[in-house]
Amino acid sequence: MKLMKNPRGTENDLEAQLFVFDEKTYGRNYKKHLLEQYKLCVEMADKISSRRCTANNFFLSVNTLLLTAIGILSRFGSSFATLSLWWLVITSVAGTLFCWAWLVTIRCYRDLNEAKFKIINVIEQKLPATAFNVEWALLSPENKATKYPQLTKVERWVPLIFIFLYLVLMLVGIASSTSQLLTGSID
């Protein structure tokens, strides 16, 4: 079987790739097996969503820990000024890189879910009800004044906000240490 080059192909392309046998060729268990495969696809999509939530919680926890550590160490004051500067810069760079990894993870889960739901939607066309297709139609009708905010677009803001905080902290730390160097007040 030749797989599609373009995974974002049309619904007809996906259907041709997905359904390699028609009901007559497959045999009497076609509908039963189709339903079982549909259930499996929906279950896997749900598990991916659960793993996505776990990944977001992990990244949120690590970033909260890094910002807390920056805050605690900055309270030690000028006796640790040089250490505090390096700690601030290193943790800010690490936090920014970690947020970049978070953004990549969000994009990967989005792409994976998008592919899974395209498959689910195509399988639904062969079932009596098309619940996921109707759900998306209800969430984003053409005449609706405000568009449904997709989770991926909303969740991308969290690491971007953390990146902004890290960059501000790094700039404040560098400006503060530069000021201290110029005035000669570092111990």
SERO-4910 file (N, C-alpha, C, O; in steps of 0.05 Angstrom, whole numbers):
BEGIN
 pado doro    nc1    nc2    nc3   cac1   cac2   cac3    cc1    cc2    cc3    oc1    oc2    oc3
  Met    A     17    -24      0      0      0      0     18     25      0     36     27     16
  Lys    A     12     43    -18     27     68    -20     14     89     -2    -10     94     -4
  Leu    A     30    101     16     19    122     33     21    149     20     38    154      3
  Met    A      2    166     27      1    193     16     26    209     23     36    207     45
  Lys    A     35    225      5     58    243     10     48    266     27     62    276     45
  Asn    A     24    276     22     13    299     36     -8    290     56    -31    283     49
  Pro    A     -1    289     82    -20    280    102    -43    299    106    -63    292    119
  Arg    A    -41    323     95    -63    342     98    -80    342     72    -91    362     64
  Gly    A    -81    319     59    -96    316     34   -125    320     38   -135    325     60
  Thr    A   -140    319     16   -169    322     17   -181    299     30   -169    278     34
  Glu    A   -207    302     37   -221    280     50   -223    256     31   -222    233     41
  Asn    A   -225    261      5   -226    238    -14   -200    223    -14   -200    198    -15
  Asp    A   -177    237    -13   -151    224    -12   -149    207     13   -140    184     12
  Leu    A   -158    218     36   -157    203     61   -175    179     60   -167    157     69
  Glu    A   -198    182     49   -217    159     47   -205    137     29   -207    114     36
  Ala    A   -192    144      7   -180    124    -10   -158    110      4   -154     86      0
  Gln    A   -142    124     20   -120    111     35   -131     95     58   -119     74     65
  Leu    A   -152    104     71   -162     91     95   -177     66     89   -174     45    103
  Phe    A   -194     67     69   -211     44     63   -200     29     39   -207     34     16
  Val    A   -183      9     45   -170     -6     24   -188    -29     14   -183    -40     -7
  Phe    A   -209    -35     29   -229    -55     21   -256    -44     24   -262    -29     43
  Asp    A   -274    -50      5   -302    -42      9   -315    -65     25   -304    -86     30
  Glu    A   -340    -60     33   -354    -78     50   -358   -106     36   -355   -126     49
  Lys    A   -364   -106     11   -368   -131     -4   -343   -148     -5   -344   -172     -1
  Thr    A   -320   -135    -11   -294   -149    -13   -285   -159     14   -274   -181     17
  Tyr    A   -289   -143     35   -279   -149     62   -294   -173     74   -282   -191     86
  Gly    A   -320   -172     72   -336   -194     83   -356   -185    104   -360   -161    108
  Arg    A   -368   -205    117   -390   -199    134   -383   -184    160   -401   -172    173
  Asn    A   -358   -184    169   -350   -170    193   -341   -141    188   -330   -128    206
  Tyr    A   -346   -131    164   -337   -104    157   -347    -83    177   -331    -68    188
  Lys    A   -373    -82    181   -384    -61    198   -375    -64    227   -370    -45    241
  Lys    A   -374    -89    237   -365    -94    264   -336    -85    267   -329    -71    286
  His    A   -318    -92    248   -290    -84    250   -286    -54    246   -269    -42    258
  Leu    A   -303    -42    229   -302    -13    225   -308      1    251   -295     21    258
  Leu    A   -329     -8    264   -337      4    290   -314      1    311   -308     19    326
  Glu    A   -302    -23    312   -281    -28    331   -257    -10    325   -244      1    343
  Gln    A   -250     -6    299   -228     11    292   -234     40    299   -217     55    308
  Tyr    A   -259     48    295   -268     75    302   -265     79    332   -254    100    341
  Lys    A   -274     60    348   -272     62    377   -242     65    385   -236     81    403
  Leu    A   -225     49    373   -197     50    379   -185     77    372   -169     88    387
  Cys    A   -193     89    349   -183    115    341   -192    137    361   -176    154    368
  Val    A   -217    135    369   -227    155    389   -213    152    416   -206    171    428
  Glu    A   -209    127    424   -194    122    449   -166    132    448   -156    144    467
  Met    A   -152    128    425   -125    138    422   -124    168    422   -106    180    433
  Ala    A   -143    181    409   -145    210    409   -149    220    438   -137    241    445
  Asp    A   -165    207    453   -169    215    481   -143    211    497   -137    229    514
  Lys    A   -129    190    493   -104    185    507    -83    207    499    -68    216    516
  Ile    A    -83    214    474    -64    235    466    -71    261    480    -53    276    488
  Ser    A    -97    267    481   -105    292    495    -97    291    525    -89    311    536
  Ser    A    -99    268    537    -91    265    565    -61    268    568    -52    282    586
  Arg    A    -45    257    550    -16    260    551     -9    289    546     11    299    557
  Arg    A    -24    303    529    -19    331    523    -23    347    549     -7    365    555
  Cys    A    -44    341    563    -49    355    589    -27    350    609    -18    368    623
  Thr    A    -18    325    610      4    318    628     30    333    621     44    343    638
  Ala    A     35    334    595     59    349    586     57    379    593     76    391    602
  Asn    A     34    390    589     30    419    596     34    423    625     46    443    634
  Asn    A     23    405    642     27    407    671     56    405    679     65    420    696
  Phe    A     71    387    666    100    385    671    114    411    665    129    421    681
  Phe    A    110    421    640    124    446    632    116    469    650    132    486    657
  Leu    A     91    471    658     81    492    675     95    490    703    103    510    714
  Ser    A     97    466    713    110    462    739    139    469    739    149    483    757
  Val    A    153    461    718    182    467    716    186    497    714    204    508    727
  Asn    A    170    510    698    173    539    695    166    554    721    179    574    728
  Thr    A    146    545    735    139    557    761    162    553    781    168    571    796
  Leu    A    174    529    780    197    523    798    220    542    791    233    553    809
  Leu    A    226    545    766    249    563    758    244    592    766    262    604    777
  Leu    A    220    602    762    214    629    770    215    632    800    224    653    811
  Thr    A    206    612    815    207    613    844    236    613    853    243    628    871
  Ala    A    252    596    841    281    595    848    294    622    843    311    632    859
  Ile    A    288    635    820    299    661    814    290    681    836    307    697    845
  Gly    A    265    680    843    255    698    864    269    694    891    276    713    904
  Ile    A    272    669    899    284    663    925    313    672    925    322    684    944
  Leu    A    328    665    904    357    672    904    361    702    901    381    713    911
  Ser    A    342    716    889    346    745    887    342    759    914    350    782    917
  Arg    A    330    745    933    325    757    959    350    757    977    351    770    997
  Phe    A    371    742    968    396    741    984    410    767    984    426    773   1002
  Gly    A    406    783    964    417    810    964    445    812    951    453    794    937
  Ser    A    459    833    957    483    840    943    507    822    950    526    821    935
  Ser    A    506    808    972    529    790    978    531    767    958    552    755    954
  Phe    A    509    762    944    509    742    923    504    754    896    494    741    878
  Ala    A    511    779    892    505    794    868    516    781    843    501    778    823
  Thr    A    541    773    843    552    761    819    539    734    814    532    727    791
  Leu    A    537    717    835    523    692    833    495    695    824    485    681    806
  Ser    A    481    715    835    453    720    828    450    728    799    432    719    785
  Leu    A    469    744    788    468    751    760    471    727    742    455    722    724
  Trp    A    491    710    748    495    687    732    472    667    735    463    655    715
  Trp    A    462    664    759    439    647    764    415    657    748    401    642    736
  Leu    A    411    683    749    388    695    735    390    691    705    371    684    692
  Val    A    414    696    694    418    692    665    415    663    657    402    657    638
  Ile    A    428    645    672    427    617    665    399    606    667    390    591    650
  Thr    A    385    612    689    358    602    692    339    614    672    320    601    663
  Ser    A    344    639    665    327    652    645    331    640    617    312    635    602
  Val    A    356    634    610    362    621    585    351    593    585    338    584    566
  Ala    A    355    578    607    344    551    609    313    552    607    301    535    594
  Gly    A    301    570    621    272    573    620    262    579    592    242    568    584
  Thr    A    276    597    579    268    604    551    270    580    533    253    575    517
  Leu    A    292    565    535    296    541    519    275    520    526    264    506    508
  Phe    A    269    518    551    248    499    560    221    507    548    205    489    540
  Cys    A    215    533    548    190    542    536    189    537    506    168    531    495
  Trp    A    212    539    493    214    533    464    207    504    460    191    497    442
  Ala    A    217    486    477    211    457    476    181    453    481    169    436    468
  Trp    A    170    468    499    141    467    505    125    474    480    106    461    473
  Leu    A    133    496    467    119    504    443    120    483    421    100    478    407
  Val    A    143    471    418    146    449    398    128    426    406    115    414    388
  Thr    A    127    419    431    110    397    441     81    403    435     66    386    426
  Ile    A     72    428    440     45    436    435     39    432    405     18    422    398
  Arg    A     57    441    388     53    438    359     51    409    351     35    401    334
  Cys    A     69    392    362     68    364    356     42    351    364     30    335    348
  Tyr    A     33    356    388      7    345    397    -16    356    379    -35    341    373
  Arg    A    -15    382    372    -36    393    354    -36    378    328    -58    370    318
  Asp    A    -13    374    316    -12    360    290    -21    331    292    -36    321    275
  Leu    A    -13    318    314    -22    290    318    -52    288    322    -65    271    310
  Asn    A    -63    306    338    -92    306    342   -107    313    317   -127    301    310
  Glu    A    -96    332    302   -109    340    277   -110    316    258   -131    311    245
  Ala    A    -89    301    255    -88    278    238   -108    257    247   -123    245    232
  Lys    A   -107    252    274   -125    231    285   -155    239    280   -171    222    273
  Phe    A   -162    264    284   -189    272    280   -198    273    251   -221    270    245
  Lys    A   -179    278    233   -186    275    205   -193    247    198   -212    242    183
  Ile    A   -178    228    209   -184    199    205   -211    192    218   -227    179    205
  Ile    A   -215    201    242   -240    196    256   -264    207    240   -284    194    237
  Asn    A   -260    231    229   -282    244    214   -288    228    188   -311    226    180
  Val    A   -267    218    176   -272    202    151   -286    176    158   -304    167    144
  Ile    A   -278    163    180   -291    138    188   -320    143    195   -338    127    189
  Glu    A   -325    166    208   -353    173    216   -371    174    192   -395    169    195
  Gln    A   -361    181    169   -378    183    145   -391    156    138   -410    154    123
  Lys    A   -379    134    148   -389    107    143   -406     97    166   -416     74    165
  Leu    A   -409    113    187   -425    105    210   -452    120    210   -455    140    196
  Pro    A   -471    111    226   -498    124    226   -497    153    236   -514    169    227
  Ala    A   -479    160    253   -478    188    264   -450    199    261   -430    184    263
  Thr    A   -449    225    256   -423    239    253   -419    259    275   -419    283    270
  Ala    A   -416    249    299   -416    267    323   -393    287    323   -398    310    329
  Phe    A   -369    279    316   -346    298    316   -349    319    294   -342    342    299
  Asn    A   -358    311    271   -362    330    249   -383    351    257   -379    375    252
  Val    A   -404    342    269   -426    360    278   -416    378    300   -422    402    301
  Glu    A   -401    367    319   -390    383    341   -374    406    330   -377    429    339
  Trp    A   -356    401    311   -339    423    299   -357    443    284   -351    467    284
  Ala    A   -377    433    271   -395    451    256   -410    469    276   -414    493    270
  Leu    A   -417    459    299   -431    475    320   -412    495    333   -420    517    339
  Leu    A   -386    487    336   -367    505    349   -358    527    330   -350    549    340
  Ser    A   -358    523    305   -348    544    287   -367    548    262   -358    543    240
  Pro    A   -391    556    268   -409    561    245   -400    586    230   -388    604    241
  Glu    A   -407    587    205   -399    609    187   -410    636    197   -396    656    194
  Asn    A   -434    636    207   -447    662    214   -443    670    243   -454    690    252
  Lys    A   -426    656    258   -422    662    286   -404    687    289   -383    688    275
  Ala    A   -411    706    305   -396    731    308   -369    726    321   -349    737    311
  Thr    A   -367    710    342   -341    704    354   -334    675    348   -350    657    351
  Lys    A   -309    672    340   -299    645    333   -291    629    358   -282    641    377
  Tyr    A   -295    603    357   -287    585    378   -257    586    381   -243    581    362
  Pro    A   -247    593    405   -218    594    409   -206    566    412   -210    554    434
  Gln    A   -193    556    392   -182    529    394   -161    527    417   -146    546    421
  Leu    A   -161    505    431   -144    502    454   -114    507    447   -100    519    462
  Thr    A   -106    497    424    -77    500    417    -70    529    415    -48    537    424
  Lys    A    -87    546    404    -81    574    402    -80    587    429    -65    606    434
  Val    A    -97    579    447    -98    590    474    -74    580    490    -61    596    504
  Glu    A    -69    554    489    -47    543    506    -20    552    497     -1    551    513
  Arg    A    -16    561    472     10    571    463     17    597    477     41    604    479
  Trp    A     -3    612    488      3    637    501     18    633    527     34    650    535
  Val    A     14    610    541     27    606    567     57    605    565     70    620    579
  Pro    A     69    588    547     98    589    545    108    616    534    130    624    541
  Leu    A     93    629    517    102    655    507    103    676    530    121    693    530
  Ile    A     84    675    548     84    693    571    109    687    589    122    705    598
  Phe    A    114    661    593    138    654    608    164    663    595    182    674    608
  Ile    A    165    660    568    189    670    553    192    700    558    214    709    563
  Phe    A    170    715    556    171    744    561    181    750    589    198    767    593
  Leu    A    171    735    609    181    739    637    211    734    639    225    749    652
  Tyr    A    220    712    627    248    705    629    265    726    615    286    734    626
  Leu    A    257    736    593    272    757    579    273    783    595    294    796    596
  Val    A    250    790    607    250    814    623    268    811    647    284    829    654
  Leu    A    266    788    661    284    783    684    313    783    676    330    794    690
  Met    A    320    772    653    347    772    644    357    800    638    379    808    646
  Leu    A    340    816    625    348    843    619    351    860    644    369    876    647
  Val    A    332    856    663    334    871    688    359    863    703    373    880    714
  Gly    A    366    837    704    390    828    717    415    838    704    433    847    718
  Ile    A    416    838    678    440    848    664    442    879    668    464    889    673
  Ala    A    420    893    666    420    922    670    429    928    699    445    947    703
  Ser    A    419    913    718    426    918    746    455    913    751    469    928    765
  Ser    A    466    891    740    494    885    745    512    904    730    534    911    740
  Thr    A    504    913    707    519    933    692    521    959    708    541    972    710
  Ser    A    498    966    719    497    990    735    515    987    760    529   1006    767
  Gln    A    514    964    772    531    959    796    561    959    788    578    969    804
  Leu    A    567    948    765    595    948    756    605    977    751    628    983    758
  Leu    A    588    993    739    596   1020    733    599   1037    758    616   1055    759
  Thr    A    583   1031    778    585   1047    803    604   1034    822    611   1046    843
  Gly    A    613   1009    816    632    996    834    620    985    859    635    982    879
  Ser    A    594    979    860    581    970    884    579    940    887    565    931    906
  Ile    A    591    924    869    590    895    872    611    887    892    634    896    890
  Asp    A    603    869    910    623    859    931    642    840    918    660    830    932
***
